[in-house]
Amino acid sequence: MHRKQASVFAVAAVLTVFSAAQAGASCTDWMDQGDGTSWATCVDDAGVQHCYRISNTPGSTAYEVSCSA
């Protein structure tokens, strides 16, 4: 394969991966609550907000919680 063709394929691959990543939910970083837990909020492609909570203990699993306080 010629160098120019390889460059075109590399750019196409990067754009494909970037587009796939953008298709997922948009989430905030995990925010420490000071009580041994952290939470994050995400908005899916349909514009629906989802909130998640996790224990700060290594190996913990996040679970969905109500977004209202």
Buried (B, 14 or more C-beta within 10 A) or exposed (E): EEEEEEEEEEEEEEEEEEEEEEEEEEBEEBEEEEEEBBBBBBEEEEEEEBBBBBBEEEEEEEEEEEEEE
